[in-house]
Amino acid sequence: MKRTKREENSIVISSVSFVSLTIVLIILFITYILPWFREIEAYKQESLSLFGDYKRVLKEWVSHDEFKANVESVLPKTDDSKWTEENDYLWEVLKSITKDFYNNNFNNKTEENFEVFIDKLSKKYIDTTSFDSKTEVVSKILPIYSEAVSDLWDNSLSDYKFVNYIESIAETFNFTYKDAIWISDVKLLEEYTSIIWDSSLDTNIFYIPLTMELTWSKWSIIDFLYFIENVGKIKVDEETWNVWLDYDLNKDFSDFRSKTLKWQTKVEDYWIFANQIFDISSISFEDYIDSSFNLQENGITFIDYLKKSQWTEKIKVKVSLRFYVKWIPLFKIEKQIKDFIADFNKLRWEVQKVMSSEWTWASMKVNELNLTLNQMQMTIISNIQKSLSTKVGINEAYKQVIKYTSVLEEYKAILK
């Protein structure tokens, strides 16, 4: 049956309407529905990821990067008024924790969850007595020394304490000397240091050289040499890193168990060798220590023989000693250098500001000061800045800072 014109038009209109509706639905699907599905899928993946992280944290704890980011977020900024010296130390500890150390010590790989793991770890280290005793032992035998901050801690070394230590040794071992005693130099112990420091918490080891010409009895010199050999002597367990003093004594020096260094108080756990470590770099005797031609008695040691037969005889000795000290941590050195440079730049800016004012002509001192600061910038400050950036020669740069800090204070007084 042949379609009428109206029927044909109706079919065309229906087809066009269907196609149009289909196109509209496709557009709506692409524009709104498909992105919505994608958004839901993204939320789903994010939720799964968060849930996976949550389960990981419950079991293993946060990763090294997450830990650092979290601690950094709660620490105040360095220019904040709330920033303290404790923050300096915490910041350096944070930077010094390597990923391997963190993963080996803070990631739970054994227990059912991190809460159980950290609880056991806390109980293991809750008693700090062992750590404190290690610190006390090491601090006594290897005190911290610095020209600027040497007397800020109980076990630090000041010039006064050093002289007192030498005098107490002289009194204890009954020797006399004519040389003046003071800290004339502090030298880096090259064999126990690195030019580029591995961590800002690292401390280099230095020694204070001291040469003396002594006159004393043979008994005293033998005891003194034994004291040098054993002072600061410790034992270390390489597996647990436990540190303790070595209480073993040679039978010829058994009296050292009750001996006390002059002006030190003998308490229950007192040990004369728990003092600053030092050794002999060179020693020379005016005469051979044994002045007798007699043969030693059988069963008697050479030391015992000398003490019994020649204990009153005097002998002259020239000895060069090295007294060992720790330097202050690198981050403290760097901070002091940075503060000094900032202080110098501020003073230089203030001087230049005064130079540009109308009454500068009336002050020759300000002109001289400006020339001096410019000269310091070219010769001293530039070298200090280079050492700070490269960490090469930073100890010498620090000594320069100590030397010129008082000079800078004088310049400030002149400007005022």
SVG drawing of the C-alpha trace seen along z (x, -y; Angstrom):
<svg xmlns="http://www.w3.org/2000/svg" viewBox="-2 -69 129 84">
<polyline fill="none" stroke="black" stroke-width="0.4" points="0.0,0.0 1.4,-3.3 2.2,-5.8 0.5,-9.1 2.5,-12.3 1.4,-13.0 2.7,-9.5 6.0,-10.1 6.4,-13.5 5.4,-11.9 8.1,-9.3 10.8,-11.9 9.8,-14.1 9.9,-11.1 13.3,-10.0 14.7,-13.5 13.3,-13.8 14.8,-10.5 18.2,-11.4 18.0,-14.8 17.1,-13.2 19.9,-10.7 22.4,-13.5 21.2,-15.4 21.5,-12.4 25.0,-11.7 26.0,-15.3 24.5,-15.1 26.3,-11.8 29.6,-13.2 29.2,-16.6 27.7,-15.6 27.3,-11.9 30.7,-10.6 32.6,-13.2 30.4,-12.3 31.4,-8.7 35.0,-9.6 34.8,-11.8 33.2,-8.9 35.9,-6.6 38.6,-9.1 36.9,-9.4 36.8,-5.6 40.5,-5.3 41.4,-8.0 39.4,-6.3 41.1,-3.0 44.4,-4.7 43.6,-6.5 42.4,-3.3 45.5,-1.5 47.7,-4.3 45.6,-4.0 46.2,-0.3 49.9,-0.8 50.3,-3.4 48.5,-1.2 50.8,1.7 54.2,0.1 53.9,-3.7 54.5,-6.7 57.2,-6.7 60.5,-8.7 59.3,-11.5 55.9,-11.7 57.6,-11.9 59.9,-14.7 57.0,-16.6 54.9,-16.2 57.6,-17.4 58.5,-20.3 54.8,-21.4 54.7,-21.7 58.1,-23.4 58.1,-27.2 60.0,-29.0 63.6,-30.1 62.6,-33.7 59.7,-33.1 59.9,-34.5 59.0,-31.1 62.1,-29.6 64.5,-28.3 67.9,-26.6 66.0,-23.4 64.3,-23.9 67.8,-24.2 68.8,-20.9 65.5,-19.2 65.8,-20.5 69.3,-19.2 68.3,-15.8 65.4,-15.7 67.7,-16.5 70.3,-14.0 67.9,-11.0 68.7,-9.0 66.0,-6.9 67.9,-3.6 68.2,-4.5 64.5,-5.5 63.3,-2.4 65.5,-0.1 64.5,-1.6 61.0,-3.1 59.2,-1.0 57.3,2.0 58.2,5.2 57.5,7.7 54.6,6.9 50.9,7.1 50.5,3.3 52.6,0.2 51.0,-0.5 52.3,2.7 55.7,2.1 56.2,-1.4 55.0,-0.4 57.7,2.3 60.3,-0.1 59.3,-2.8 59.6,-0.3 63.0,0.7 64.3,-2.9 62.2,-4.5 65.1,-4.1 67.7,-6.7 70.1,-5.9 72.3,-3.9 72.4,-6.7 73.0,-9.4 75.9,-7.4 77.5,-7.0 77.2,-10.7 78.7,-11.5 81.6,-9.1 82.4,-10.5 81.9,-14.2 84.4,-13.8 87.1,-12.2 86.5,-14.3 84.9,-17.7 83.6,-20.3 85.8,-23.3 85.3,-26.5 86.7,-30.0 83.1,-31.4 80.9,-28.9 83.4,-26.7 81.8,-27.3 78.1,-26.8 77.9,-23.1 78.8,-21.2 81.4,-19.0 82.7,-21.7 86.3,-22.9 87.2,-26.5 90.7,-28.1 90.4,-28.2 89.4,-24.5 92.2,-23.5 94.9,-25.3 93.3,-23.9 93.5,-20.4 97.2,-20.7 97.9,-22.1 95.9,-19.3 98.0,-16.7 101.2,-18.5 100.1,-18.5 99.1,-14.9 102.3,-13.6 104.6,-16.1 106.4,-17.6 107.6,-21.1 107.6,-23.2 108.7,-26.7 106.6,-27.0 103.5,-29.2 100.3,-27.1 97.5,-28.3 95.6,-27.4 97.8,-28.9 96.4,-26.9 93.8,-24.4 94.6,-22.1 92.5,-19.8 93.1,-16.1 93.3,-15.3 93.2,-11.5 89.8,-11.6 88.0,-14.1 86.5,-14.7 86.9,-17.8 83.3,-17.8 81.2,-17.0 78.6,-14.2 76.1,-15.8 75.5,-19.1 75.4,-17.2 79.0,-16.0 81.8,-17.3 85.4,-17.3 88.1,-16.3 90.8,-18.9 93.8,-18.8 95.5,-21.4 99.3,-21.1 101.4,-21.7 105.1,-21.4 106.7,-21.4 110.1,-20.9 109.7,-19.0 111.8,-18.1 110.5,-15.2 111.3,-12.0 111.5,-8.7 108.6,-7.3 106.4,-10.3 107.3,-10.1 106.5,-6.4 103.1,-7.0 102.5,-10.0 103.3,-7.9 100.9,-5.2 98.2,-7.9 98.7,-9.2 98.5,-5.7 95.2,-5.0 93.3,-8.3 90.1,-8.3 90.5,-4.6 87.1,-3.0 85.6,0.2 83.0,0.3 80.7,3.2 80.5,2.9 77.2,4.7 75.2,2.8 77.5,-0.3 77.5,-0.2 80.4,-2.3 82.1,-1.9 85.3,-2.9 88.2,-0.4 88.8,0.5 91.7,2.9 95.0,2.0 98.5,3.2 99.7,4.9 102.6,2.4 100.0,-0.4 97.4,1.1 97.5,-2.1 95.7,-4.0 92.4,-2.4 92.3,-4.7 94.3,-7.6 92.5,-10.9 93.4,-13.8 94.2,-16.9 91.1,-19.0 88.7,-16.4 86.2,-15.0 86.4,-11.2 82.8,-9.9 81.7,-6.3 82.2,-5.6 85.2,-7.9 87.8,-6.8 91.0,-8.8 91.2,-7.8 87.7,-9.3 89.3,-12.6 90.1,-14.4 92.1,-12.2 95.6,-13.2 98.7,-11.5 102.4,-12.1 103.5,-13.3 107.1,-13.3 109.2,-12.8 113.0,-13.1 114.9,-12.3 118.1,-14.2 119.5,-10.9 118.6,-7.2 115.9,-6.5 117.8,-3.6 121.0,-4.9 121.9,-1.6 124.2,1.1 122.9,3.8 121.0,6.7 117.3,6.9 116.2,9.3 114.4,12.4 110.6,12.1 110.6,8.4 109.4,6.1 111.5,3.3 108.9,0.8 108.8,2.2 112.6,2.2 112.9,-1.5 110.3,-2.5 112.0,-0.7 115.6,-1.4 115.6,-4.9 112.3,-6.5 113.9,-9.6 116.2,-10.3 115.3,-13.4 115.2,-13.4 114.6,-16.1 112.1,-15.5 110.9,-17.5 107.5,-16.3 105.0,-17.5 101.4,-16.6 98.1,-16.6 94.9,-17.2 91.9,-16.1 88.6,-18.0 85.5,-17.9 84.5,-20.9 81.0,-22.2 78.5,-20.8 78.6,-22.1 75.1,-23.5 76.0,-25.7 79.2,-26.8 77.2,-27.6 74.6,-29.6 77.2,-31.7 78.9,-32.4 75.6,-33.4 74.8,-35.6 78.2,-37.3 77.8,-37.9 74.3,-39.3 75.6,-41.6 78.5,-42.7 76.2,-43.5 73.8,-45.5 76.7,-47.6 78.1,-48.2 74.6,-49.3 74.3,-51.7 77.7,-53.2 76.9,-53.7 73.6,-55.3 75.5,-57.8 78.0,-58.4 75.2,-59.6 73.8,-62.1 74.6,-65.8 76.8,-65.8 79.2,-63.0 81.9,-65.5 82.1,-66.3 83.1,-62.7 86.5,-61.4 85.9,-58.3 82.9,-57.2 85.0,-57.6 87.8,-55.5 85.2,-52.9 83.7,-52.7 87.1,-52.0 87.9,-49.4 84.6,-47.5 85.0,-47.6 88.5,-46.1 87.1,-43.4 84.4,-42.5 87.0,-41.9 89.5,-40.0 87.9,-38.4 84.1,-38.2 84.3,-36.8 86.6,-34.0 84.2,-33.2 81.3,-33.1 83.1,-30.8 83.9,-28.4 80.3,-28.5 79.0,-27.5 81.6,-24.8 82.2,-23.6 85.9,-23.5 88.0,-25.3 84.8,-26.1 86.6,-25.6 89.2,-28.3 86.3,-30.5 84.7,-30.0 87.9,-31.0 88.0,-34.2 84.4,-34.9 85.3,-34.5 88.3,-36.8 86.4,-39.6 83.2,-39.5 84.7,-41.7 86.1,-44.0 82.6,-44.4 81.3,-45.4 84.0,-48.1 82.9,-49.4 79.3,-49.5 80.4,-51.6 82.2,-54.0 79.2,-54.4 77.0,-55.2"/>
</svg>
